[in-house]
Amino acid sequence: MILRVTVEIIFWLSAAALFYTYAGYPLMLALYSAWQPRKVRRGEFEPAVSLIITAYNEERDLAAKLENTLALDYPHELLEIIVASDCSNDRTDAIAREFARRGVRLHRQPERLGKTAAQNAAVEQAHGEILLFSDATSLYQPDVVRTIMPSFADPEVGCVAGRLEYVDGSGSRVGQGARSYWSYETFLKRHESRVGSLIGVSGCLYAVRRSAYIPLYHEACSDFIIATKMVEQGLRAVYEPNAVCTEYTNRQSDKELKMRVRIIAQTFTDLWHHRSLLNPVRGGFYGVQLLSHKVMRYLVPFFLMGLFASSAILATSSLIFRLIFAAQIVCYACPAIAWALDRVGIRSRVLAFPQYFMLTNLASLIGCYKFLRGQRYASWEPIR
């Protein structure tokens, strides 16, 4: 009897944790942001901007990225363009130098220390009042800079994040799953910004006040922790959905998994460094956001395992739990079927989301393991 009660408690706690993570927290955010929105006091603002493109072996995409950047609708004399090369060993540096006559500056790291270190070094050489960070693989809409700047007229805003739209011309299941996942993330970003501050930004499009930028440790996931650095200074990181950039999704599940594992392991490191903010007493609602959006999300694999194991035990004596257990088996079979079909060249849109759901949670499990083992990431490889 005691065993059954214990197992039932595990089942209901696991189910409640999953419900809160994927439905309860978004609902709470939506209600809070509607009840007590914190508006951004936008106004005219046209400062000098330093656009920093961090690159490692990006010879395939860098020229197109620089042409796209030079075509931005912003006064040329106010826009500084810096390519921060993290010891690239292909034609990345040569391509950047080809654009020197058009105002592009190249900074090459003397030692390969990773993306965040390259960003820090580029910031030291930048002259703009606003720092705009970008990737070599992302393309901006022409009005991106003009759309972002008005939010900085609000002195409480330290960081502004734009909207990333994933493009998947191949129609791959990984790409479709990534787009669905990102739509959910975009919903959270909109409401977190209205509540107070984002907890993370898209690394390919975000701007920071030079006066608020704090050099980050090399293994930091800069596009995640930059929002926390703003909050620590009493500032906000806000979302500007009308500032749009596009980027191609991964098409292969192994590459997407590798990228997700790296990001999650880095985020665990960042959360550990800033664990005091996870306490709502100190961090306020921002602490609730960190716990709900990041910690709970990355613990989902453990909730799923608790749900599966407890329902398997309870299924021996209950029809309802047998049905719940059977439903889980079907759900877990879908990604396996998707991968099997993929090997013979058959694609199914229906299976895209369950496959990506399983991939992201597998990445969470591996990322957590690597963090606990003490593995840290600084350098990165271009995947897309």
C-alpha positions in Angstrom: 0.0 0.0 0.0 2.8 2.4 0.9 4.6 1.5 -2.3 1.5 2.3 -4.4 0.9 5.6 -2.7 4.6 6.6 -3.2 4.4 5.7 -6.9 1.2 7.6 -7.3 2.8 10.7 -5.7 5.7 10.4 -8.2 3.2 10.1 -11.1 1.1 13.1 -10.1 4.2 15.3 -9.3 5.7 14.4 -12.6 2.5 15.1 -14.5 2.1 18.4 -12.6 5.6 19.5 -13.3 5.2 18.8 -17.1 1.9 20.6 -17.2 3.3 23.7 -15.4 6.4 23.8 -17.6 4.6 23.7 -21.0 1.2 25.1 -20.1 1.0 26.6 -16.6 3.9 29.0 -16.9 2.9 30.3 -20.4 -0.6 30.9 -19.1 0.7 32.7 -16.0 2.9 34.8 -18.2 0.0 35.8 -20.5 -2.3 36.7 -17.6 0.4 38.7 -15.7 1.5 40.6 -18.8 -2.1 41.5 -19.6 -2.9 42.5 -16.0 0.2 44.5 -15.3 2.2 45.2 -18.5 5.5 47.1 -18.2 5.7 49.3 -21.3 8.8 50.5 -23.1 9.0 54.3 -23.4 10.1 54.5 -27.0 11.3 57.7 -28.6 13.5 59.1 -31.3 17.1 57.8 -30.9 19.8 57.7 -33.6 23.1 56.9 -31.9 26.4 55.6 -33.3 26.1 51.8 -33.6 28.8 49.2 -33.7 27.6 46.0 -35.5 29.8 43.0 -34.4 29.8 39.9 -36.5 31.4 37.0 -34.7 32.8 34.3 -37.1 34.7 31.1 -37.2 35.3 29.6 -40.6 32.4 31.3 -42.2 33.7 31.7 -45.8 30.5 30.3 -47.2 28.2 33.0 -45.7 30.3 36.0 -44.7 30.3 37.9 -48.0 26.5 37.7 -48.3 26.2 38.8 -44.6 28.5 41.8 -45.2 26.5 42.8 -48.3 23.3 42.5 -46.3 24.8 44.6 -43.5 26.1 47.4 -45.8 22.6 47.6 -47.2 21.0 48.4 -43.9 18.8 51.5 -43.7 20.9 53.5 -41.2 23.3 56.5 -41.7 26.6 55.1 -42.9 28.6 57.5 -40.8 26.8 56.1 -37.6 27.3 52.4 -38.4 30.6 50.7 -37.6 31.0 47.1 -38.8 33.5 44.8 -37.1 34.1 41.1 -38.0 35.5 39.3 -35.0 37.3 36.2 -36.3 38.1 33.6 -33.7 41.3 32.4 -35.4 39.5 31.2 -38.6 41.6 29.0 -40.8 39.6 29.3 -44.0 39.0 32.4 -46.2 36.9 34.2 -43.5 39.6 36.8 -42.8 40.4 37.4 -46.4 36.8 38.0 -47.3 36.5 40.5 -44.4 39.6 42.3 -45.7 38.1 42.5 -49.2 35.3 44.8 -47.6 37.8 47.0 -45.8 37.4 49.8 -48.5 33.7 49.8 -47.7 34.3 50.4 -44.0 34.4 46.9 -42.6 37.0 46.3 -39.9 38.5 42.9 -39.1 39.6 41.9 -35.7 41.4 38.5 -35.6 41.9 36.9 -32.2 45.5 36.0 -31.5 44.3 32.8 -29.8 41.1 30.8 -30.3 39.2 31.3 -27.1 35.6 31.0 -28.3 32.7 33.2 -29.4 32.2 35.1 -26.2 35.9 36.0 -25.9 35.9 37.2 -29.5 32.8 39.4 -28.7 34.6 40.8 -25.7 37.6 41.7 -27.7 35.6 43.4 -30.5 33.7 45.4 -27.9 37.0 46.9 -26.6 37.7 48.2 -30.1 34.1 49.4 -30.8 33.2 53.1 -30.7 29.4 52.9 -30.9 27.1 53.9 -28.1 25.0 50.8 -29.0 26.6 47.4 -29.7 24.6 45.2 -32.1 25.6 41.5 -32.1 25.1 39.2 -35.1 26.1 35.9 -36.6 27.5 35.4 -40.1 24.6 33.1 -41.1 21.8 35.5 -40.2 20.4 38.1 -42.7 18.7 41.3 -41.5 15.7 43.1 -42.8 16.9 46.6 -44.0 15.1 48.5 -41.2 16.4 46.3 -38.3 18.7 49.0 -36.8 16.1 51.8 -37.1 13.5 49.5 -35.5 15.6 48.6 -32.5 17.0 52.0 -31.6 13.7 53.7 -30.3 13.6 51.3 -27.4 16.9 52.7 -26.1 15.2 56.1 -25.6 13.9 54.4 -22.4 16.7 54.7 -19.8 15.6 51.5 -18.1 16.3 49.5 -21.3 19.8 48.0 -21.5 19.3 45.4 -24.2 16.9 45.0 -27.1 16.4 41.6 -28.8 15.0 41.2 -32.3 12.9 38.4 -33.8 14.5 35.5 -35.5 12.6 33.7 -38.2 13.8 30.3 -39.1 13.8 29.3 -42.8 13.7 25.7 -44.0 13.5 25.4 -47.7 14.1 21.7 -47.7 11.1 20.9 -45.6 13.1 18.6 -43.3 11.5 17.3 -40.1 14.3 18.8 -38.0 13.7 22.1 -39.6 9.9 21.9 -39.2 10.3 20.9 -35.6 12.7 23.7 -34.9 10.3 26.2 -36.4 7.4 24.9 -34.2 9.6 25.0 -31.1 10.7 28.5 -31.9 7.1 29.7 -32.3 6.5 28.6 -28.8 9.7 30.4 -27.6 8.6 33.5 -29.4 5.3 33.5 -27.5 7.2 33.4 -24.2 9.6 36.2 -25.3 6.7 38.5 -26.1 5.1 38.0 -22.7 8.3 37.9 -20.6 9.3 41.3 -22.2 5.9 42.8 -21.3 6.2 41.5 -17.7 9.6 43.0 -17.1 12.6 41.5 -18.8 13.6 38.7 -21.2 15.7 35.9 -19.7 17.5 35.4 -23.0 17.9 36.7 -26.5 18.5 35.4 -30.0 22.3 35.5 -30.4 22.0 36.5 -34.0 20.2 39.8 -33.3 20.4 41.7 -30.1 21.7 45.2 -29.1 23.2 46.4 -25.8 24.1 49.8 -24.4 27.9 50.1 -24.5 27.7 51.5 -20.9 25.9 48.4 -19.7 28.0 45.8 -21.4 30.0 43.7 -19.0 32.8 41.4 -20.4 31.6 37.8 -19.9 33.6 34.7 -19.0 34.7 32.7 -22.0 32.4 29.7 -21.5 29.3 31.8 -21.1 26.3 31.5 -23.4 26.3 35.2 -24.1 22.9 35.4 -25.7 21.4 33.9 -22.6 23.3 35.5 -19.8 23.3 39.0 -21.3 19.7 39.5 -20.1 20.7 38.6 -16.5 23.6 41.0 -16.7 21.1 43.7 -17.5 18.8 42.8 -14.6 21.7 42.8 -12.2 22.3 46.5 -13.1 18.6 47.4 -12.7 18.0 47.4 -16.4 15.7 45.5 -18.7 16.2 43.3 -21.8 13.1 43.8 -24.0 11.8 42.2 -27.2 11.2 44.1 -30.5 9.3 41.7 -32.8 9.4 44.2 -35.7 13.2 43.9 -36.0 13.5 40.7 -38.0 16.3 38.5 -39.2 16.2 35.2 -41.0 18.4 32.1 -40.6 18.3 28.6 -42.1 17.5 25.8 -39.7 19.6 22.6 -39.3 18.4 19.8 -41.6 20.2 17.0 -39.8 19.2 15.8 -36.4 22.8 15.0 -35.3 23.9 18.6 -35.9 20.9 20.0 -34.2 21.5 17.7 -31.2 25.1 18.8 -31.0 24.2 22.4 -31.0 21.4 22.0 -28.4 23.7 20.0 -26.1 26.4 22.8 -26.2 23.8 25.6 -25.5 22.2 23.7 -22.7 25.5 22.8 -21.0 26.6 26.4 -21.3 23.2 27.6 -19.8 23.6 25.3 -16.9 27.0 26.8 -16.2 25.5 30.3 -16.4 22.6 29.4 -14.1 25.1 28.0 -11.6 27.2 31.2 -11.7 24.0 33.3 -11.1 22.2 30.8 -8.8 21.3 33.5 -6.3 18.9 35.0 -8.8 17.0 31.7 -8.9 15.7 32.6 -5.4 12.5 34.7 -6.0 13.1 36.5 -2.7 16.1 38.1 -4.3 15.4 37.8 -8.0 11.7 38.6 -7.8 9.6 37.5 -10.7 12.7 37.3 -12.8 13.8 34.4 -10.6 10.4 32.7 -11.3 11.1 33.2 -15.0 14.5 31.6 -14.7 13.2 28.6 -12.8 10.2 28.1 -15.0 11.6 28.8 -18.5 15.1 27.3 -18.0 15.5 25.0 -15.0 12.1 23.3 -15.3 12.4 23.0 -19.1 15.8 21.3 -18.8 14.5 19.0 -16.1 11.6 17.7 -18.3 13.5 14.5 -19.2 13.5 13.6 -15.5 9.8 14.4 -15.3 9.1 12.2 -18.3 11.1 9.3 -16.8 9.2 9.6 -13.6 5.9 9.6 -15.4 6.8 6.6 -17.5 8.2 4.5 -14.7 5.4 5.3 -12.3 2.6 4.7 -14.9 4.3 1.4 -15.8 4.1 0.2 -12.2 0.5 1.5 -11.7 -0.6 -0.1 -15.0 -0.5 -3.5 -13.5 -3.6 -2.8 -11.4 -5.5 0.1 -13.2 -7.0 0.4 -16.6 -6.6 4.2 -16.7 -2.9 3.9 -16.0 -2.6 1.1 -18.6 -4.0 3.5 -21.2 -1.7 6.3 -20.0 1.3 4.0 -20.2 0.3 2.8 -23.7 -0.1 6.4 -24.9 3.4 7.1 -23.8 4.8 4.1 -25.7 3.0 5.4 -28.8 4.5 8.9 -28.3 8.0 7.5 -27.8 7.6 5.3 -30.9 6.9 8.2 -33.2 10.4 9.6 -33.1 11.8 6.1 -33.7 9.5 5.7 -36.7 10.5 9.2 -38.0 14.2 8.3 -37.9 13.6 4.9 -39.6 11.6 6.6 -42.3 14.3 9.2 -42.7 16.8 6.6 -43.5 14.8 5.4 -46.5 14.1 8.9 -47.7 10.5 9.3 -46.5 9.4 12.4 -44.7 6.3 13.0 -42.6 5.2 16.4 -41.4 3.0 14.7 -38.7 6.1 13.2 -37.0 8.2 16.4 -37.1 7.1 17.7 -33.8 7.4 14.5 -31.7 10.8 13.9 -33.2 12.1 17.4 -32.3 10.5 17.2 -28.9 12.5 14.0 -28.2 15.6 15.5 -29.7 15.5 18.6 -27.4 14.9 16.5 -24.3 17.7 14.1 -25.2 19.9 17.2 -25.5 18.7 18.4 -22.1 19.7 15.1 -20.6 23.1 15.0 -22.2 23.7 18.7 -21.5 22.9 18.2 -17.8 25.3 15.2 -17.7 28.1 17.1 -19.3 27.6 20.1 -16.9 27.7 17.8 -13.9 30.9 16.2 -15.2 32.5 19.6 -15.3 32.7 19.8 -19.1 32.6 23.4 -20.3 32.3 24.9 -23.8 34.0 28.0 -25.1 35.0 27.4 -28.7 32.3 26.6 -31.2 32.0 25.2 -34.7 29.7 26.5 -37.4 26.9 23.9 -37.8 24.2 25.4 -40.0 
